[in-house]
Amino acid sequence: MVFDVNYAFLEMTGCEREDVIGRESPTIDPGVNYSECENPAASLRKHKKCRDFRAKFRRRNGEIFSRPLSVATIEIDGVSFAISVLRDNSDAEAATQRLSAAAEALCLSEARYRTAFQTSQRRRSNRHAKPAGVPGAVREGE
């Protein structure tokens, strides 16, 4: 059961505090793929923590998003609690995508430049080539 959330979580999910407090993880999508942390519940039972597994969440507007989630269990007066940290790394992911796009554009630009350079070199060397079969012949216009 959720006891408290911070403003950043509410902003990220689009939920109101009343939508979340007292409920069982209402924003976590049940179709989540836990491949990076084989089974978070089993990891929590065994190690008392599960770090940076990719969890999918559903915003209040229905949009699905995924973020790294870390969970650790603590015990207070014999009662177990889970403390979770959801990181908003959307800026870093967007920067990575822009960097990949820039690297791809650079590769395409380099390929176009290389092709243009090689074509101009071939034209230049063809202009200075002697006609086949005529020793010492000079082309017109040279």
N, CA, C and O atoms as CSV, one atom per row, in Angstrom:
chain,resi,resn,atom,element,x,y,z
A,1,MET,N,N,0.840,-1.165,0.000
A,1,MET,CA,C,0.000,0.000,0.000
A,1,MET,C,C,0.896,1.243,0.000
A,1,MET,O,O,1.920,1.272,0.684
A,2,VAL,N,N,0.518,2.248,-0.752
A,2,VAL,CA,C,1.295,3.481,-0.848
A,2,VAL,C,C,0.924,4.385,0.324
A,2,VAL,O,O,-0.246,4.707,0.532
A,3,PHE,N,N,1.962,4.796,1.101
A,3,PHE,CA,C,1.747,5.683,2.245
A,3,PHE,C,C,2.020,7.134,1.905
A,3,PHE,O,O,1.364,8.031,2.434
A,4,ASP,N,N,2.986,7.375,1.026
A,4,ASP,CA,C,3.329,8.747,0.680
A,4,ASP,C,C,4.058,8.763,-0.660
A,4,ASP,O,O,4.711,7.790,-1.037
A,5,VAL,N,N,3.938,9.868,-1.364
A,5,VAL,CA,C,4.661,10.087,-2.619
A,5,VAL,C,C,5.114,11.542,-2.642
A,5,VAL,O,O,4.533,12.393,-1.968
A,6,ASN,N,N,6.147,11.817,-3.415
A,6,ASN,CA,C,6.599,13.201,-3.506
A,6,ASN,C,C,5.991,13.882,-4.736
A,6,ASN,O,O,5.366,13.243,-5.582
A,7,TYR,N,N,6.194,15.178,-4.800
A,7,TYR,CA,C,5.628,15.974,-5.887
A,7,TYR,C,C,6.149,15.523,-7.249
A,7,TYR,O,O,5.399,15.505,-8.226
A,8,ALA,N,N,7.437,15.157,-7.320
A,8,ALA,CA,C,8.021,14.742,-8.601
A,8,ALA,C,C,7.297,13.507,-9.147
A,8,ALA,O,O,7.062,13.416,-10.352
A,9,PHE,N,N,6.945,12.566,-8.283
A,9,PHE,CA,C,6.209,11.382,-8.724
A,9,PHE,C,C,4.841,11.779,-9.259
A,9,PHE,O,O,4.418,11.293,-10.307
A,10,LEU,N,N,4.153,12.654,-8.547
A,10,LEU,CA,C,2.828,13.099,-8.983
A,10,LEU,C,C,2.910,13.814,-10.326
A,10,LEU,O,O,2.054,13.628,-11.191
A,11,GLU,N,N,3.947,14.633,-10.494
A,11,GLU,CA,C,4.130,15.348,-11.755
A,11,GLU,C,C,4.432,14.380,-12.904
A,11,GLU,O,O,3.908,14.533,-14.007
A,12,MET,N,N,5.274,13.390,-12.635
A,12,MET,CA,C,5.661,12.426,-13.670
A,12,MET,C,C,4.473,11.573,-14.126
A,12,MET,O,O,4.344,11.258,-15.309
A,13,THR,N,N,3.622,11.208,-13.188
A,13,THR,CA,C,2.509,10.314,-13.517
A,13,THR,C,C,1.227,11.052,-13.859
A,13,THR,O,O,0.310,10.480,-14.450
A,14,GLY,N,N,1.165,12.340,-13.482
A,14,GLY,CA,C,-0.059,13.097,-13.725
A,14,GLY,C,C,-1.155,12.774,-12.725
A,14,GLY,O,O,-2.305,13.170,-12.914
A,15,CYS,N,N,-0.811,12.063,-11.668
A,15,CYS,CA,C,-1.795,11.682,-10.653
A,15,CYS,C,C,-1.894,12.754,-9.581
A,15,CYS,O,O,-0.997,13.580,-9.414
A,16,GLU,N,N,-2.993,12.719,-8.869
A,16,GLU,CA,C,-3.168,13.531,-7.671
A,16,GLU,C,C,-2.812,12.660,-6.479
A,16,GLU,O,O,-2.896,11.434,-6.553
A,17,ARG,N,N,-2.420,13.281,-5.395
A,17,ARG,CA,C,-2.051,12.537,-4.191
A,17,ARG,C,C,-3.176,11.583,-3.771
A,17,ARG,O,O,-2.910,10.445,-3.383
A,18,GLU,N,N,-4.420,12.039,-3.847
A,18,GLU,CA,C,-5.559,11.198,-3.451
A,18,GLU,C,C,-5.709,9.953,-4.334
A,18,GLU,O,O,-6.260,8.941,-3.901
A,19,ASP,N,N,-5.210,10.039,-5.585
A,19,ASP,CA,C,-5.289,8.898,-6.505
A,19,ASP,C,C,-4.332,7.784,-6.099
A,19,ASP,O,O,-4.514,6.632,-6.491
A,20,VAL,N,N,-3.315,8.126,-5.316
A,20,VAL,CA,C,-2.220,7.200,-5.057
A,20,VAL,C,C,-2.187,6.692,-3.616
A,20,VAL,O,O,-2.052,5.491,-3.384
A,21,ILE,N,N,-2.310,7.596,-2.657
A,21,ILE,CA,C,-2.183,7.229,-1.246
A,21,ILE,C,C,-3.251,6.194,-0.879
A,21,ILE,O,O,-4.433,6.347,-1.189
A,22,GLY,N,N,-2.783,5.128,-0.201
A,22,GLY,CA,C,-3.697,4.084,0.261
A,22,GLY,C,C,-3.994,3.008,-0.772
A,22,GLY,O,O,-4.755,2.080,-0.499
A,23,ARG,N,N,-3.409,3.122,-1.938
A,23,ARG,CA,C,-3.662,2.132,-3.000
A,23,ARG,C,C,-2.447,1.250,-3.221
A,23,ARG,O,O,-1.341,1.554,-2.773
A,24,GLU,N,N,-2.677,0.166,-3.913
A,24,GLU,CA,C,-1.609,-0.780,-4.279
A,24,GLU,C,C,-1.008,-0.360,-5.612
A,24,GLU,O,O,-1.581,-0.662,-6.659
A,25,SER,N,N,0.110,0.315,-5.605
A,25,SER,CA,C,0.849,0.713,-6.815
A,25,SER,C,C,-0.067,0.957,-8.008
A,25,SER,O,O,0.017,0.226,-8.995
A,26,PRO,N,N,-0.932,1.953,-7.948
A,26,PRO,CA,C,-1.950,2.136,-8.988
A,26,PRO,C,C,-1.412,2.496,-10.363
A,26,PRO,O,O,-2.107,2.305,-11.361
A,27,THR,N,N,-0.191,3.011,-10.438
A,27,THR,CA,C,0.303,3.462,-11.736
A,27,THR,C,C,1.196,2.440,-12.423
A,27,THR,O,O,1.577,2.636,-13.577
A,28,ILE,N,N,1.536,1.352,-11.738
A,28,ILE,CA,C,2.402,0.353,-12.367
A,28,ILE,C,C,1.578,-0.488,-13.322
A,28,ILE,O,O,0.542,-1.037,-12.947
A,29,ASP,N,N,2.043,-0.586,-14.552
A,29,ASP,CA,C,1.342,-1.343,-15.586
A,29,ASP,C,C,1.501,-2.835,-15.320
A,29,ASP,O,O,2.627,-3.298,-15.142
A,30,PRO,N,N,0.416,-3.602,-15.286
A,30,PRO,CA,C,0.523,-5.036,-15.012
A,30,PRO,C,C,1.253,-5.814,-16.104
A,30,PRO,O,O,1.700,-6.934,-15.855
A,31,GLY,N,N,1.385,-5.259,-17.293
A,31,GLY,CA,C,2.082,-5.951,-18.371
A,31,GLY,C,C,3.569,-5.684,-18.383
A,31,GLY,O,O,4.210,-5.787,-19.428
A,32,VAL,N,N,4.131,-5.339,-17.224
A,32,VAL,CA,C,5.531,-4.948,-17.141
A,32,VAL,C,C,6.461,-6.120,-17.447
A,32,VAL,O,O,6.164,-7.268,-17.119
A,33,ASN,N,N,7.580,-5.809,-18.077
A,33,ASN,CA,C,8.607,-6.818,-18.372
A,33,ASN,C,C,9.753,-6.610,-17.399
A,33,ASN,O,O,10.433,-5.584,-17.446
A,34,TYR,N,N,9.972,-7.574,-16.520
A,34,TYR,CA,C,10.992,-7.446,-15.487
A,34,TYR,C,C,12.286,-8.145,-15.852
A,34,TYR,O,O,12.995,-8.610,-14.959
A,35,SER,N,N,12.617,-8.237,-17.121
A,35,SER,CA,C,13.782,-9.015,-17.544
A,35,SER,C,C,15.090,-8.522,-16.928
A,35,SER,O,O,15.985,-9.329,-16.679
A,36,GLU,N,N,15.224,-7.209,-16.673
A,36,GLU,CA,C,16.486,-6.699,-16.147
A,36,GLU,C,C,16.675,-7.012,-14.665
A,36,GLU,O,O,17.805,-7.042,-14.180
A,37,CYS,N,N,15.613,-7.238,-13.964
A,37,CYS,CA,C,15.670,-7.682,-12.576
A,37,CYS,C,C,14.717,-8.872,-12.580
A,37,CYS,O,O,13.511,-8.707,-12.396
A,38,GLU,N,N,15.254,-10.057,-12.787
A,38,GLU,CA,C,14.470,-11.252,-13.103
A,38,GLU,C,C,13.075,-11.251,-12.487
A,38,GLU,O,O,12.084,-11.436,-13.194
A,39,ASN,N,N,12.993,-11.052,-11.217
A,39,ASN,CA,C,11.720,-11.011,-10.543
A,39,ASN,C,C,11.885,-10.083,-9.342
A,39,ASN,O,O,12.457,-10.487,-8.330
A,40,PRO,N,N,11.400,-8.855,-9.435
A,40,PRO,CA,C,11.627,-7.902,-8.354
A,40,PRO,C,C,11.155,-8.402,-6.997
A,40,PRO,O,O,11.837,-8.198,-5.993
A,41,ALA,N,N,9.998,-9.055,-6.954
A,41,ALA,CA,C,9.488,-9.542,-5.668
A,41,ALA,C,C,10.431,-10.579,-5.069
A,41,ALA,O,O,10.706,-10.548,-3.869
A,42,ALA,N,N,10.927,-11.495,-5.897
A,42,ALA,CA,C,11.864,-12.519,-5.402
A,42,ALA,C,C,13.169,-11.867,-4.959
A,42,ALA,O,O,13.745,-12.260,-3.944
A,43,SER,N,N,13.635,-10.881,-5.708
A,43,SER,CA,C,14.865,-10.179,-5.345
A,43,SER,C,C,14.694,-9.441,-4.026
A,43,SER,O,O,15.603,-9.420,-3.197
A,44,LEU,N,N,13.523,-8.836,-3.835
A,44,LEU,CA,C,13.254,-8.137,-2.575
A,44,LEU,C,C,13.254,-9.110,-1.394
A,44,LEU,O,O,13.805,-8.808,-0.335
A,45,ARG,N,N,12.633,-10.276,-1.580
A,45,ARG,CA,C,12.593,-11.269,-0.499
A,45,ARG,C,C,13.993,-11.778,-0.172
A,45,ARG,O,O,14.344,-11.941,0.997
A,46,LYS,N,N,14.785,-12.027,-1.203
A,46,LYS,CA,C,16.107,-12.623,-1.008
A,46,LYS,C,C,17.160,-11.593,-0.567
A,46,LYS,O,O,17.911,-11.834,0.378
A,47,HIS,N,N,17.209,-10.448,-1.257
A,47,HIS,CA,C,18.276,-9.470,-1.034
A,47,HIS,C,C,17.814,-8.207,-0.314
A,47,HIS,O,O,18.630,-7.358,0.044
A,48,LYS,N,N,16.509,-8.085,-0.102
A,48,LYS,CA,C,15.923,-6.883,0.522
A,48,LYS,C,C,16.026,-5.653,-0.366
A,48,LYS,O,O,15.799,-4.535,0.095
A,49,LYS,N,N,16.371,-5.853,-1.655
A,49,LYS,CA,C,16.433,-4.720,-2.577
A,49,LYS,C,C,16.395,-5.223,-4.022
A,49,LYS,O,O,16.679,-6.387,-4.304
A,50,CYS,N,N,16.049,-4.341,-4.892
A,50,CYS,CA,C,16.096,-4.589,-6.343
A,50,CYS,C,C,16.387,-3.228,-6.958
A,50,CYS,O,O,15.605,-2.290,-6.805
A,51,ARG,N,N,17.511,-3.124,-7.653
A,51,ARG,CA,C,17.959,-1.821,-8.146
A,51,ARG,C,C,17.798,-1.672,-9.654
A,51,ARG,O,O,18.088,-2.582,-10.431
A,52,ASP,N,N,17.330,-0.505,-10.030
A,52,ASP,CA,C,17.297,-0.059,-11.429
A,52,ASP,C,C,16.664,-1.041,-12.399
A,52,ASP,O,O,17.175,-1.227,-13.504
A,53,PHE,N,N,15.574,-1.668,-12.014
A,53,PHE,CA,C,14.864,-2.472,-13.011
A,53,PHE,C,C,13.930,-1.545,-13.765
A,53,PHE,O,O,13.416,-0.569,-13.220
A,54,ARG,N,N,13.726,-1.869,-15.014
A,54,ARG,CA,C,12.930,-1.019,-15.893
A,54,ARG,C,C,11.463,-1.357,-15.664
A,54,ARG,O,O,11.010,-2.440,-16.032
A,55,ALA,N,N,10.726,-0.446,-15.064
A,55,ALA,CA,C,9.307,-0.671,-14.784
A,55,ALA,C,C,8.469,0.202,-15.705
A,55,ALA,O,O,8.831,1.342,-15.996
A,56,LYS,N,N,7.357,-0.337,-16.154
A,56,LYS,CA,C,6.436,0.424,-16.990
A,56,LYS,C,C,5.324,0.963,-16.103
A,56,LYS,O,O,4.806,0.267,-15.229
A,57,PHE,N,N,4.972,2.219,-16.349
A,57,PHE,CA,C,3.935,2.881,-15.589
A,57,PHE,C,C,2.890,3.436,-16.539
A,57,PHE,O,O,3.151,3.676,-17.718
A,58,ARG,N,N,1.705,3.630,-15.994
A,58,ARG,CA,C,0.625,4.235,-16.777
A,58,ARG,C,C,0.298,5.581,-16.141
A,58,ARG,O,O,-0.041,5.666,-14.960
A,59,ARG,N,N,0.407,6.640,-16.961
A,59,ARG,CA,C,0.036,7.967,-16.471
A,59,ARG,C,C,-1.477,8.046,-16.340
A,59,ARG,O,O,-2.209,7.193,-16.840
A,60,ARG,N,N,-1.917,9.069,-15.670
A,60,ARG,CA,C,-3.357,9.257,-15.468
A,60,ARG,C,C,-4.095,9.362,-16.804
A,60,ARG,O,O,-5.249,8.947,-16.909
A,61,ASN,N,N,-3.430,9.918,-17.831
A,61,ASN,CA,C,-4.054,10.067,-19.146
A,61,ASN,C,C,-4.004,8.788,-19.977
A,61,ASN,O,O,-4.456,8.773,-21.122
A,62,GLY,N,N,-3.449,7.701,-19.398
A,62,GLY,CA,C,-3.398,6.409,-20.088
A,62,GLY,C,C,-2.086,6.134,-20.797
A,62,GLY,O,O,-1.841,5.000,-21.206
A,63,GLU,N,N,-1.239,7.137,-20.954
A,63,GLU,CA,C,0.048,6.960,-21.630
A,63,GLU,C,C,0.961,6.036,-20.813
A,63,GLU,O,O,1.051,6.150,-19.591
A,64,ILE,N,N,1.632,5.123,-21.516
A,64,ILE,CA,C,2.577,4.199,-20.872
A,64,ILE,C,C,3.983,4.786,-20.984
A,64,ILE,O,O,4.371,5.285,-22.040
A,65,PHE,N,N,4.740,4.724,-19.896
A,65,PHE,CA,C,6.134,5.138,-19.928
A,65,PHE,C,C,6.934,4.201,-19.044
A,65,PHE,O,O,6.380,3.569,-18.144
A,66,SER,N,N,8.233,4.106,-19.292
A,66,SER,CA,C,9.064,3.239,-18.454
A,66,SER,C,C,10.226,4.046,-17.898
A,66,SER,O,O,10.762,4.936,-18.558
A,67,ARG,N,N,10.599,3.716,-16.675
A,67,ARG,CA,C,11.682,4.396,-15.985
A,67,ARG,C,C,12.394,3.401,-15.079
A,67,ARG,O,O,11.813,2.385,-14.698
A,68,PRO,N,N,13.641,3.683,-14.731
A,68,PRO,CA,C,14.351,2.823,-13.781
A,68,PRO,C,C,13.742,2.991,-12.383
A,68,PRO,O,O,13.522,4.107,-11.913
A,69,LEU,N,N,13.482,1.868,-11.743
A,69,LEU,CA,C,12.886,1.856,-10.415
A,69,LEU,C,C,13.768,1.027,-9.500
A,69,LEU,O,O,14.172,-0.083,-9.849
A,70,SER,N,N,14.062,1.567,-8.334
A,70,SER,CA,C,14.809,0.832,-7.311
A,70,SER,C,C,13.911,0.714,-6.088
A,70,SER,O,O,13.209,1.656,-5.720
A,71,VAL,N,N,13.945,-0.456,-5.469
A,71,VAL,CA,C,13.109,-0.710,-4.299
A,71,VAL,C,C,13.958,-1.396,-3.239
A,71,VAL,O,O,14.745,-2.294,-3.540
A,72,ALA,N,N,13.788,-0.963,-2.002
A,72,ALA,CA,C,14.452,-1.607,-0.866
A,72,ALA,C,C,13.417,-1.781,0.241
A,72,ALA,O,O,12.509,-0.962,0.388
A,73,THR,N,N,13.561,-2.844,1.011
A,73,THR,CA,C,12.638,-3.065,2.115
A,73,THR,C,C,13.310,-2.694,3.429
A,73,THR,O,O,14.509,-2.898,3.623
A,74,ILE,N,N,12.507,-2.149,4.312
A,74,ILE,CA,C,12.976,-1.848,5.662
A,74,ILE,C,C,11.930,-2.390,6.636
A,74,ILE,O,O,10.782,-2.634,6.265
A,75,GLU,N,N,12.345,-2.568,7.866
A,75,GLU,CA,C,11.414,-3.040,8.885
A,75,GLU,C,C,11.375,-2.026,10.018
A,75,GLU,O,O,12.410,-1.623,10.549
A,76,ILE,N,N,10.166,-1.622,10.376
A,76,ILE,CA,C,9.967,-0.685,11.476
A,76,ILE,C,C,8.972,-1.312,12.444
A,76,ILE,O,O,7.831,-1.590,12.073
A,77,ASP,N,N,9.397,-1.533,13.671
A,77,ASP,CA,C,8.551,-2.144,14.699
A,77,ASP,C,C,7.923,-3.446,14.208
A,77,ASP,O,O,6.749,-3.714,14.460
A,78,GLY,N,N,8.715,-4.247,13.509
A,78,GLY,CA,C,8.242,-5.552,13.047
A,78,GLY,C,C,7.372,-5.515,11.804
A,78,GLY,O,O,6.878,-6.554,11.367
A,79,VAL,N,N,7.177,-4.335,11.227
A,79,VAL,CA,C,6.357,-4.209,10.019
A,79,VAL,C,C,7.282,-3.884,8.844
A,79,VAL,O,O,8.089,-2.958,8.920
A,80,SER,N,N,7.160,-4.651,7.760
A,80,SER,CA,C,7.990,-4.430,6.574
A,80,SER,C,C,7.385,-3.345,5.688
A,80,SER,O,O,6.176,-3.303,5.458
A,81,PHE,N,N,8.261,-2.470,5.200
A,81,PHE,CA,C,7.871,-1.418,4.278
A,81,PHE,C,C,8.820,-1.453,3.087
A,81,PHE,O,O,9.971,-1.872,3.206
A,82,ALA,N,N,8.328,-1.013,1.957
A,82,ALA,CA,C,9.175,-0.888,0.768
A,82,ALA,C,C,9.360,0.594,0.476
A,82,ALA,O,O,8.398,1.361,0.444
A,83,ILE,N,N,10.596,0.976,0.267
A,83,ILE,CA,C,10.904,2.339,-0.145
A,83,ILE,C,C,11.334,2.256,-1.601
A,83,ILE,O,O,12.240,1.496,-1.946
A,84,SER,N,N,10.689,3.031,-2.446
A,84,SER,CA,C,11.028,2.965,-3.867
A,84,SER,C,C,11.457,4.328,-4.384
A,84,SER,O,O,10.995,5.371,-3.922
A,85,VAL,N,N,12.349,4.282,-5.352
A,85,VAL,CA,C,12.847,5.487,-6.003
A,85,VAL,C,C,12.674,5.296,-7.502
A,85,VAL,O,O,13.250,4.390,-8.105
A,86,LEU,N,N,11.882,6.155,-8.075
A,86,LEU,CA,C,11.636,6.154,-9.517
A,86,LEU,C,C,12.413,7.323,-10.100
A,86,LEU,O,O,12.168,8.478,-9.751
A,87,ARG,N,N,13.360,7.016,-11.001
A,87,ARG,CA,C,14.188,8.077,-11.582
A,87,ARG,C,C,13.614,8.529,-12.915
A,87,ARG,O,O,13.261,7.717,-13.770
A,88,ASP,N,N,13.530,9.822,-13.067
A,88,ASP,CA,C,13.105,10.382,-14.350
A,88,ASP,C,C,14.350,10.665,-15.168
A,88,ASP,O,O,14.988,11.706,-15.008
A,89,ASN,N,N,14.687,9.740,-16.040
A,89,ASN,CA,C,15.867,9.897,-16.883
A,89,ASN,C,C,15.471,10.252,-18.317
A,89,ASN,O,O,16.222,9.990,-19.256
A,90,SER,N,N,14.296,10.847,-18.478
A,90,SER,CA,C,13.812,11.159,-19.825
A,90,SER,C,C,14.716,12.160,-20.542
A,90,SER,O,O,14.889,12.070,-21.757
A,91,ASP,N,N,15.299,13.118,-19.804
A,91,ASP,CA,C,16.220,14.073,-20.441
A,91,ASP,C,C,17.459,13.360,-20.972
A,91,ASP,O,O,17.918,13.645,-22.077
A,92,ALA,N,N,17.998,12.434,-20.185
A,92,ALA,CA,C,19.185,11.682,-20.623
A,92,ALA,C,C,18.852,10.802,-21.819
A,92,ALA,O,O,19.651,10.699,-22.750
A,93,GLU,N,N,17.682,10.164,-21.807
A,93,GLU,CA,C,17.281,9.328,-22.943
A,93,GLU,C,C,17.097,10.165,-24.198
A,93,GLU,O,O,17.491,9.745,-25.286
A,94,ALA,N,N,16.500,11.347,-24.059
A,94,ALA,CA,C,16.313,12.237,-25.215
A,94,ALA,C,C,17.666,12.698,-25.754
A,94,ALA,O,O,17.861,12.768,-26.968
A,95,ALA,N,N,18.599,13.012,-24.854
A,95,ALA,CA,C,19.939,13.429,-25.280
A,95,ALA,C,C,20.650,12.297,-26.011
A,95,ALA,O,O,21.337,12.534,-27.004
A,96,THR,N,N,20.488,11.074,-25.528
A,96,THR,CA,C,21.094,9.915,-26.188
A,96,THR,C,C,20.521,9.732,-27.590
A,96,THR,O,O,21.257,9.437,-28.532
A,97,GLN,N,N,19.212,9.907,-27.725
A,97,GLN,CA,C,18.592,9.793,-29.052
A,97,GLN,C,C,19.090,10.883,-29.986
A,97,GLN,O,O,19.363,10.618,-31.157
A,98,ARG,N,N,19.212,12.110,-29.479
A,98,ARG,CA,C,19.732,13.204,-30.323
A,98,ARG,C,C,21.181,12.956,-30.716
A,98,ARG,O,O,21.579,13.241,-31.846
A,99,LEU,N,N,21.965,12.428,-29.790
A,99,LEU,CA,C,23.362,12.119,-30.076
A,99,LEU,C,C,23.468,11.029,-31.145
A,99,LEU,O,O,24.308,11.118,-32.041
A,100,SER,N,N,22.627,10.011,-31.052
A,100,SER,CA,C,22.619,8.952,-32.064
A,100,SER,C,C,22.231,9.504,-33.431
A,100,SER,O,O,22.835,9.148,-34.443
A,101,ALA,N,N,21.230,10.367,-33.460
A,101,ALA,CA,C,20.798,10.972,-34.729
A,101,ALA,C,C,21.914,11.841,-35.312
A,101,ALA,O,O,22.131,11.837,-36.524
A,102,ALA,N,N,22.618,12.584,-34.461
A,102,ALA,CA,C,23.720,13.426,-34.932
A,102,ALA,C,C,24.863,12.573,-35.467
A,102,ALA,O,O,25.468,12.916,-36.483
A,103,ALA,N,N,25.162,11.465,-34.793
A,103,ALA,CA,C,26.228,10.570,-35.261
A,103,ALA,C,C,25.866,9.960,-36.608
A,103,ALA,O,O,26.721,9.833,-37.484
A,104,GLU,N,N,24.603,9.582,-36.776
A,104,GLU,CA,C,24.157,9.025,-38.055
A,104,GLU,C,C,24.241,10.076,-39.162
A,104,GLU,O,O,24.674,9.774,-40.274
A,105,ALA,N,N,23.827,11.312,-38.858
A,105,ALA,CA,C,23.905,12.395,-39.851
A,105,ALA,C,C,25.354,12.677,-40.215
A,105,ALA,O,O,25.656,12.946,-41.378
A,106,LEU,N,N,26.251,12.620,-39.242
A,106,LEU,CA,C,27.673,12.836,-39.509
A,106,LEU,C,C,28.218,11.743,-40.432
A,106,LEU,O,O,28.966,12.041,-41.362
A,107,CYS,N,N,27.856,10.493,-40.188
A,107,CYS,CA,C,28.308,9.391,-41.059
A,107,CYS,C,C,27.812,9.589,-42.490
A,107,CYS,O,O,28.564,9.382,-43.443
A,108,LEU,N,N,26.550,9.989,-42.645
A,108,LEU,CA,C,26.012,10.235,-43.988
A,108,LEU,C,C,26.737,11.397,-44.663
A,108,LEU,O,O,27.038,11.333,-45.855
A,109,SER,N,N,27.013,12.443,-43.915
A,109,SER,CA,C,27.720,13.598,-44.458
A,109,SER,C,C,29.131,13.212,-44.885
A,109,SER,O,O,29.595,13.616,-45.952
A,110,GLU,N,N,29.809,12.432,-44.052
A,110,GLU,CA,C,31.161,11.985,-44.403
A,110,GLU,C,C,31.138,11.122,-45.662
A,110,GLU,O,O,32.026,11.235,-46.508
A,111,ALA,N,N,30.134,10.265,-45.790
A,111,ALA,CA,C,30.036,9.407,-46.978
A,111,ALA,C,C,29.812,10.256,-48.227
A,111,ALA,O,O,30.420,10.001,-49.267
A,112,ARG,N,N,28.939,11.268,-48.131
A,112,ARG,CA,C,28.701,12.154,-49.290
A,112,ARG,C,C,29.965,12.921,-49.650
A,112,ARG,O,O,30.290,13.050,-50.830
A,113,TYR,N,N,30.682,13.431,-48.655
A,113,TYR,CA,C,31.924,14.170,-48.893
A,113,TYR,C,C,32.962,13.258,-49.538
A,113,TYR,O,O,33.627,13.653,-50.496
A,114,ARG,N,N,33.104,12.035,-49.015
A,114,ARG,CA,C,34.076,11.083,-49.555
A,114,ARG,C,C,33.754,10.776,-51.017
A,114,ARG,O,O,34.655,10.729,-51.855
A,115,THR,N,N,32.473,10.567,-51.325
A,115,THR,CA,C,32.056,10.272,-52.702
A,115,THR,C,C,32.366,11.463,-53.611
A,115,THR,O,O,32.891,11.286,-54.711
A,116,ALA,N,N,32.041,12.672,-53.154
A,116,ALA,CA,C,32.311,13.868,-53.965
A,116,ALA,C,C,33.805,14.038,-54.193
A,116,ALA,O,O,34.231,14.365,-55.300
A,117,PHE,N,N,34.599,13.820,-53.158
A,117,PHE,CA,C,36.045,13.965,-53.278
A,117,PHE,C,C,36.618,12.932,-54.251
A,117,PHE,O,O,37.424,13.265,-55.119
A,118,GLN,N,N,36.194,11.679,-54.095
A,118,GLN,CA,C,36.715,10.620,-54.974
A,118,GLN,C,C,36.299,10.860,-56.420
A,118,GLN,O,O,37.082,10.613,-57.338
A,119,THR,N,N,35.071,11.340,-56.635
A,119,THR,CA,C,34.601,11.631,-57.987
A,119,THR,C,C,35.428,12.757,-58.600
A,119,THR,O,O,35.815,12.679,-59.766
A,120,SER,N,N,35.698,13.802,-57.823
A,120,SER,CA,C,36.486,14.910,-58.362
A,120,SER,C,C,37.921,14.475,-58.638
A,120,SER,O,O,38.523,14.946,-59.603
A,121,GLN,N,N,38.476,13.603,-57.830
A,121,GLN,CA,C,39.835,13.096,-58.050
A,121,GLN,C,C,39.888,12.272,-59.346
A,121,GLN,O,O,40.836,12.389,-60.122
A,122,ARG,N,N,38.869,11.444,-59.571
A,122,ARG,CA,C,38.840,10.628,-60.807
A,122,ARG,C,C,38.730,11.530,-62.030
A,122,ARG,O,O,39.418,11.314,-63.028
A,123,ARG,N,N,37.864,12.544,-61.955
A,123,ARG,CA,C,37.715,13.470,-63.083
A,123,ARG,C,C,39.019,14.207,-63.336
A,123,ARG,O,O,39.422,14.408,-64.481
A,124,ARG,N,N,39.663,14.602,-62.269
A,124,ARG,CA,C,40.930,15.324,-62.406
A,124,ARG,C,C,41.998,14.436,-63.023
A,124,ARG,O,O,42.734,14.873,-63.908
A,125,SER,N,N,42.088,13.190,-62.563
A,125,SER,CA,C,43.108,12.287,-63.116
A,125,SER,C,C,42.763,11.900,-64.548
A,125,SER,O,O,43.674,11.680,-65.346
A,126,ASN,N,N,41.486,11.807,-64.906
A,126,ASN,CA,C,41.095,11.501,-66.283
A,126,ASN,C,C,41.422,12.662,-67.211
A,126,ASN,O,O,41.750,12.438,-68.376
A,127,ARG,N,N,41.341,13.875,-66.733
A,127,ARG,CA,C,41.620,15.050,-67.546
A,127,ARG,C,C,43.101,15.096,-67.924
A,127,ARG,O,O,43.462,15.572,-69.000
A,128,HIS,N,N,43.944,14.598,-67.032
A,128,HIS,CA,C,45.379,14.640,-67.274
A,128,HIS,C,C,45.920,13.351,-67.888
A,128,HIS,O,O,47.115,13.250,-68.166
A,129,ALA,N,N,45.064,12.385,-68.095
A,129,ALA,CA,C,45.528,11.115,-68.669
A,129,ALA,C,C,45.784,11.267,-70.165
A,129,ALA,O,O,45.091,12.007,-70.862
A,130,LYS,N,N,46.793,10.550,-70.636
A,130,LYS,CA,C,47.100,10.561,-72.067
A,130,LYS,C,C,46.171,9.588,-72.767
A,130,LYS,O,O,45.856,8.530,-72.222
A,131,PRO,N,N,45.725,9.935,-73.976
A,131,PRO,CA,C,44.872,9.001,-74.716
A,131,PRO,C,C,45.602,7.672,-74.911
A,131,PRO,O,O,46.813,7.630,-75.127
A,132,ALA,N,N,44.844,6.616,-74.828
A,132,ALA,CA,C,45.424,5.276,-74.955
A,132,ALA,C,C,46.036,5.089,-76.335
A,132,ALA,O,O,45.458,5.488,-77.347
A,133,GLY,N,N,47.197,4.485,-76.360
A,133,GLY,CA,C,47.843,4.112,-77.618
A,133,GLY,C,C,48.613,5.233,-78.287
A,133,GLY,O,O,49.194,4.990,-79.345
A,134,VAL,N,N,48.661,6.438,-77.751
A,134,VAL,CA,C,49.387,7.530,-78.382
A,134,VAL,C,C,50.422,8.057,-77.394
A,134,VAL,O,O,50.106,8.875,-76.529
A,135,PRO,N,N,51.676,7.578,-77.529
A,135,PRO,CA,C,52.702,8.040,-76.583
A,135,PRO,C,C,52.958,9.537,-76.744
A,135,PRO,O,O,53.098,10.039,-77.859
A,136,GLY,N,N,53.017,10.253,-75.593
A,136,GLY,CA,C,53.321,11.670,-75.595
A,136,GLY,C,C,52.208,12.567,-76.116
A,136,GLY,O,O,52.413,13.773,-76.255
A,137,ALA,N,N,51.038,12.012,-76.407
A,137,ALA,CA,C,49.947,12.839,-76.927
A,137,ALA,C,C,49.360,13.706,-75.826
A,137,ALA,O,O,49.330,13.334,-74.653
A,138,VAL,N,N,48.902,14.863,-76.242
A,138,VAL,CA,C,48.305,15.801,-75.295
A,138,VAL,C,C,46.868,16.016,-75.725
A,138,VAL,O,O,46.589,16.153,-76.916
A,139,ARG,N,N,45.963,16.047,-74.779
A,139,ARG,CA,C,44.550,16.271,-75.088
A,139,ARG,C,C,44.323,17.729,-75.489
A,139,ARG,O,O,45.095,18.621,-75.136
A,140,GLU,N,N,43.260,17.936,-76.224
A,140,GLU,CA,C,42.921,19.313,-76.621
A,140,GLU,C,C,42.578,20.138,-75.407
A,140,GLU,O,O,41.996,19.637,-74.445
A,141,GLY,N,N,42.940,21.408,-75.455
A,141,GLY,CA,C,42.599,22.327,-74.385
A,141,GLY,C,C,43.615,22.322,-73.256
A,141,GLY,O,O,43.437,23.043,-72.275
A,142,GLU,N,N,44.662,21.539,-73.362
A,142,GLU,CA,C,45.676,21.525,-72.289
A,142,GLU,C,C,46.874,22.321,-72.700
A,142,GLU,O,O,47.834,22.430,-71.937
